[in-house]
Amino acid sequence: MSATEHAPTPSEYIGHHLGHLANSHEQQTALVDMSYINYDTIIWSVVCGLAAILLMYLASRKATSGVPGRFQCAVEMVVEMVNDQAKSIVHGNVSFIAPMALTIFVWVSLMNAMDFLPVDLFSVWLFPLLGLDPEMHHRVVPTADLNGTLGISVGVFALMMYYSIKIKGAGGFIKELCTAPFGPMMFPANIALNLVEYAAKTFSLGMRLFGNMFAGELLFLLIALLGAYSHFGGVGQIIAGSVWAIFHILIVFLQAFIFMMLTLVYMGQSHEAH
């Protein structure tokens, strides 16, 4: 049987690359299912988090009061940008919120940037080299997994609730929950509306990032198919992949910036009374 007959179809190729290294061979079908654990999402999220910590540590260690180098200058620009945004949005103490926003921006940027790795890096090159099964599912972009992005957004929601109670007090928070925006006589509608608003903020924050990164990952897979299933061959794949990768640089950092800005907006709303 020829190698062509063994080659996967486009749908099989894409389906394989969209599968997760998980604790179950079955694909997750429900939006919330705590029995599924996507090991690849957890591993690469932790790796990117450690890389972000190392990056910030090196920047602080090599910081000098003299003429800064390129790396220090870039880090200082990012830190100043995040700090200015935090002060302009959050009307209160930002000693914790600004570093938190910086952490989110750097962490999400690194997780998004994993999308620049070749789509067949693991299944075609690294897995056979390490003696692992090339057919094993593995996804390297944590933010292209809805579980990963919703996990971060749930953490943002927890901080939003913490600051709402801390700034307004438990009584003030409950009062606002029951009386805003229609007044005390409409407290059932107020509670329902506020709960829907909290849920919408949390889900939209995670799903916006997931949707953009998933679409970018899918487009990289479609470009990878050009080499095998089109008349353009490898040349077309290289050209199209390079063009999309250059454009994707904007998406990677823009989505991290939007996620950080929305987090700051939610933190700012937690400091304000209706």
PyMOL commands that set and color helices and strands:
alter all, ss='L'
color gray80, all
select helices_A, chain A and resi 3-6+10-17+39-61+70-89+97-116+121-129+142-144+146-179+184-224+226-229+233-270
alter helices_A, ss='H'
color red, helices_A
deselect
rebuild
show_as cartoon
